[in-house]
């Protein structure tokens, strides 16, 4: 994730189409799109455990999908598009058409997807690569009644890898927490990721009960860089908010089906207020007050820098003119070679 260039424009609604487009272009690094709704699983660490995503499959209107892509093409978008929300993106092979269309209109974009891997085999992987997908992250899970166990999760990873039939390298091994394997796949980055969601999971906008309570004081840079679009064109502030959860209805920031553009959704919507409340260290409002996603490590210099920026931008009162400042993006879980298993069990 590139550093976040924060300016006064992030905190003031931008009704000017030109300024809204410019702010989107300089800020957004990921657009997450749910092109259909079906998911075959009901994982305990996801609100799909009680929200029905299996009895029907609703598809995004094709005209809406093309309008999203054309908005992105209008700013020569060259960042990430992720075909994921709360569906299983490989459950319907219409995803291949969606990827091909995105690749045609956005040749510089990085196209990615997150999958549970249930539908994936070597032939499907090749079809995804040929369609233009750049990155695929396959989550490896145990059953809902099973807790994370190193031996069982490694055996599950081994079965997945054997099914795909590609060489791989183990890139992370944190006992009791996480294992990752990188497949050798020309033209596409493919990662298997086995996480202990009891340790590394989040409460998904207070829809999932976590083993331990968490009080967020960290800023959140996601609302400065990401845009998440549900199947019906509803836009929400981040990946942990979903428009089909009634408790999240107040958090919807826009609806593209009303002919609103991506740029308006980012720069001239309630997302402005979310950014005002998430810039600095301190207690957060619901649903962010218990969210552990993408937290920044608190340090004196960073806290002072953000507090100074908030004062300069007038977030405690009238907004004043100010320049832009670069804030480092949060680092992900570090991975190292020490202790990595040479191969997975067969």
C-alpha positions in Angstrom: 0.0 0.0 0.0 1.5 3.4 -1.0 1.7 6.3 1.5 -1.5 8.3 1.9 -1.4 11.8 0.6 -3.8 13.6 2.9 -5.0 17.1 2.1 -7.8 19.5 3.1 -9.9 18.2 0.2 -10.4 14.9 2.1 -12.3 16.7 4.8 -14.6 19.0 2.8 -17.3 17.9 0.4 -16.2 18.4 -3.2 -19.3 19.1 -5.4 -17.0 20.2 -8.2 -16.7 17.2 -10.6 -13.2 18.2 -11.5 -12.0 18.4 -7.9 -13.8 15.2 -6.9 -12.2 13.3 -9.8 -8.7 14.7 -9.0 -9.1 13.7 -5.3 -10.1 10.2 -6.3 -7.2 9.9 -8.7 -4.6 11.0 -6.2 -6.1 8.9 -3.3 -7.8 5.6 -4.1 -5.6 2.5 -4.2 -8.3 -0.1 -4.1 -11.9 -0.5 -5.5 -13.7 -3.5 -4.1 -16.6 -4.7 -6.3 -19.1 -7.4 -5.6 -20.5 -8.5 -8.9 -22.8 -11.2 -7.6 -24.0 -12.2 -4.1 -23.7 -16.0 -3.8 -21.4 -17.6 -1.2 -21.3 -21.3 -0.6 -20.0 -21.1 3.0 -21.3 -19.9 6.4 -18.1 -19.3 8.2 -18.3 -18.4 11.9 -15.9 -15.4 11.5 -18.2 -13.8 8.9 -21.8 -12.4 9.0 -22.7 -14.9 6.3 -23.1 -17.3 9.2 -26.5 -15.7 9.8 -27.1 -13.6 6.6 -28.4 -15.8 3.7 -26.1 -15.7 0.8 -26.9 -19.3 -0.5 -30.6 -19.5 -1.4 -30.2 -17.1 -4.4 -27.6 -15.4 -6.5 -28.2 -11.8 -7.5 -25.9 -10.2 -10.1 -24.8 -6.7 -10.5 -26.6 -4.9 -13.3 -24.3 -5.1 -16.3 -24.8 -1.4 -17.2 -23.8 -0.4 -13.6 -20.7 -2.6 -13.8 -19.6 -1.0 -17.1 -20.3 2.4 -15.7 -18.0 1.7 -12.8 -15.2 0.5 -15.1 -15.7 3.6 -17.4 -15.4 5.9 -14.4 -12.1 4.3 -13.5 -11.0 4.4 -17.2 -11.7 8.1 -17.2 -8.9 8.7 -14.7 -6.6 6.1 -16.2 -6.9 4.0 -13.0 -3.8 2.0 -12.4 -4.3 0.7 -8.8 -6.1 -2.4 -7.5 -9.6 -3.7 -8.3 -10.7 -6.6 -6.0 -13.5 -8.8 -7.0 -14.6 -9.6 -3.5 -17.0 -8.5 -0.8 -19.1 -11.1 1.0 -19.6 -13.4 -2.0 -17.4 -16.3 -3.2 -16.1 -14.8 -6.4 -15.2 -18.1 -8.1 -18.6 -19.6 -7.5 -20.0 -18.2 -10.7 -17.9 -18.3 -13.8 -19.3 -15.0 -14.9 -16.4 -13.7 -13.0 -14.2 -14.5 -16.1 -16.3 -12.1 -18.2 -16.0 -9.5 -15.5 -12.3 -9.8 -15.4 -11.9 -9.7 -19.2 -14.0 -6.6 -19.4 -12.0 -4.9 -16.6 -8.8 -5.9 -18.3 -10.0 -4.5 -21.6 -11.0 -1.1 -20.2 -8.3 -0.8 -17.5 -5.1 -2.3 -18.9 -2.9 -0.8 -16.1 -5.1 -1.9 -13.1 -4.1 -4.7 -10.8 -7.0 -7.2 -10.9 -7.3 -9.4 -7.8 -9.7 -11.7 -5.9 -10.0 -13.4 -2.6 -11.5 -16.9 -2.6 -12.2 -19.8 -0.3 -10.7 -22.1 -3.0 -13.6 -24.5 -3.0 -14.2 -24.1 -6.8 -10.6 -23.7 -7.8 -8.6 -26.3 -9.7 -5.7 -26.1 -12.1 -7.9 -25.5 -15.2 -9.9 -22.7 -13.5 -6.7 -21.1 -12.3 -5.4 -21.0 -15.9 -8.8 -19.5 -17.1 -8.4 -16.8 -14.5 -4.9 -16.0 -15.6 -5.9 -16.0 -19.2 -8.8 -13.6 -18.5 -6.3 -11.1 -16.9 -6.4 -11.7 -13.2 -3.1 -10.5 -11.6 -3.5 -11.7 -8.0 -5.5 -14.4 -6.3 -5.5 -15.0 -2.5 -6.9 -18.4 -1.5 -8.0 -18.6 2.2 -7.5 -22.0 3.8 -10.0 -22.8 6.6 -10.9 -25.7 8.9 -14.5 -26.5 9.7 -16.7 -24.2 11.7 -16.6 -26.5 14.7 -12.8 -26.8 14.6 -10.3 -24.4 16.1 -7.0 -23.5 14.5 -4.6 -26.4 14.7 -1.2 -26.2 13.1 -1.0 -29.9 11.9 -4.5 -29.9 10.5 -4.2 -26.6 8.8 -0.9 -27.6 7.2 -2.5 -30.8 5.9 -5.4 -28.8 4.5 -2.9 -26.4 2.7 -1.1 -29.5 1.3 -4.4 -30.8 -0.2 -5.1 -27.5 -1.8 -1.6 -27.3 -3.3 -1.7 -30.9 -4.6 -5.0 -30.1 -6.3 -3.5 -27.1 -8.1 -0.3 -29.0 -9.0 2.1 -26.1 -9.0 5.4 -25.6 -7.3 5.3 -23.3 -4.2 7.4 -21.7 -1.5 6.3 -21.3 2.1 6.5 -17.5 2.8 5.2 -17.4 6.4 5.0 -19.7 9.3 3.8 -18.4 12.6 2.8 -21.2 14.9 -0.8 -21.0 16.1 -1.4 -17.9 14.0 -0.7 -18.0 10.3 0.8 -19.9 7.4 1.3 -18.7 3.8 2.4 -20.3 0.6 3.3 -18.6 -2.7 2.6 -20.6 -5.8 4.9 -20.4 -8.8 2.4 -19.3 -11.5 3.7 -17.3 -14.4 1.8 -14.1 -15.0 -0.2 -14.2 -11.8 0.5 -14.0 -8.0 -1.2 -16.8 -6.2 -1.1 -17.1 -2.4 -2.6 -19.6 0.0 -3.3 -18.0 3.3 -4.2 -19.9 6.5 -5.1 -17.5 9.3 -6.2 -18.1 12.8 -9.2 -15.8 12.8 -9.5 -16.0 16.6 -6.2 -14.1 16.7 -6.1 -12.1 13.4 -9.8 -11.7 12.6 -11.9 -8.6 13.1 -15.4 -8.1 14.3 -16.7 -7.0 10.9 -18.4 -3.9 12.0 -19.6 -5.5 15.2 -21.4 -8.4 13.5 -19.0 -11.1 14.6 -18.2 -12.0 18.2 -14.5 -12.0 18.9 -12.7 -14.0 21.6 -11.4 -10.8 23.2 -12.7 -7.3 23.3 -10.8 -4.5 21.5 -10.8 -0.7 21.9 -9.6 1.1 18.9 -7.6 4.3 19.3 -5.7 4.1 16.0 -6.5 6.2 13.0 -7.8 4.4 10.0 -6.4 5.1 6.5 -8.8 2.8 4.7 -11.4 5.6 4.3 -8.7 7.7 2.6 -7.8 5.0 0.0 -10.5 2.4 -0.6 -14.0 2.3 -2.0 -16.3 -0.7 -1.5 -19.2 -1.4 -3.8 -21.9 -4.0 -3.1 -23.8 -5.8 -5.8 -26.7 -3.3 -6.0 -24.3 -0.4 -6.3 -24.4 0.6 -2.6 -21.2 2.1 -1.5 -19.9 1.6 2.1 -16.9 3.1 3.9 -14.8 -0.1 4.2 -14.7 -3.8 3.7 -16.0 -4.5 7.2 -19.4 -2.8 6.5 -22.1 -4.5 4.4 -25.3 -3.0 3.1 -27.3 -6.3 3.6 -26.8 -6.1 7.4 -29.7 -4.0 8.8 -27.6 -2.6 11.6 -25.2 -1.2 9.0 -27.9 0.7 7.1 -26.9 4.0 8.7 -23.3 3.6 7.5 -24.2 3.5 3.7 -22.4 6.4 2.1 -23.8 6.4 -1.4 -25.8 4.5 -4.1 -24.3 4.4 -7.6 -27.6 3.1 -9.0 -28.8 6.7 -8.6 -26.4 7.7 -11.4 -23.8 8.9 -8.9 -20.2 8.6 -10.0 -17.4 6.9 -8.1 -15.8 10.3 -7.7 -18.9 11.7 -6.1 -19.1 8.7 -3.8 -15.6 9.2 -2.6 -15.4 13.0 -2.5 -18.9 14.4 -2.0 -20.6 12.0 0.4 -20.8 11.1 4.1 -17.3 9.4 3.6 -16.0 12.9 4.3 -17.3 12.8 7.9 -15.8 9.3 8.4 -12.4 10.7 7.4 -12.8 13.6 9.8 -13.4 11.1 12.7 -10.7 8.7 11.8 -7.6 10.8 11.2 -6.1 11.0 14.7 -5.4 8.7 17.7 -8.2 8.5 20.2 -11.5 6.8 21.0 -13.7 6.1 17.9 -17.4 6.0 17.4 -19.4 2.9 16.4 -18.9 0.7 14.6 -15.1 1.6 14.5 -14.6 1.7 18.2 -14.0 -2.1 18.4 -12.3 -2.6 15.0 -8.8 -4.0 14.9 -8.4 -3.7 11.2 -5.3 -2.0 9.8 -4.2 -0.3 13.0 -1.3 2.0 13.1 1.4 1.7 15.8 1.1 4.7 18.0 4.3 6.7 18.4 4.9 10.2 19.8 6.1 11.7 16.4 3.2 10.1 14.4 0.6 11.2 17.0 2.0 14.8 17.0 2.1 14.9 13.2 -1.6 13.8 12.9 -2.7 16.1 15.7 -0.9 19.0 14.0 -2.5 18.1 10.7 -6.0 18.0 12.3 -5.5 21.5 13.7 -4.2 22.8 10.4 -7.2 21.3 8.6 -9.6 22.7 11.2 -11.1 19.4 12.2 -11.9 20.8 15.6 -13.8 23.8 14.1 -13.9 25.8 10.9 -11.8 24.3 8.1 -8.8 26.3 7.1 -6.6 26.0 4.0 -3.7 23.5 4.4 -1.2 21.6 2.4 -0.9 17.9 1.9 1.0 15.4 4.1 2.3 11.9 3.4 1.4 9.3 6.1 3.1 5.8 5.8 0.7 3.0 5.2 0.3 0.4 7.9 2.7 -2.5 7.7 1.2 -5.9 7.3 2.1 -9.0 9.3 5.9 -9.4 9.0 7.0 -12.6 7.3 10.5 -14.1 7.7 12.3 -17.2 6.8 13.1 -18.4 10.3 11.3 -21.5 11.2 9.6 -22.0 7.9 8.8 -25.7 7.1 10.7 -26.8 4.0 7.6 -28.5 2.6 4.1 -29.2 3.7 3.0 -32.7 4.8 1.8 -34.9 2.0 
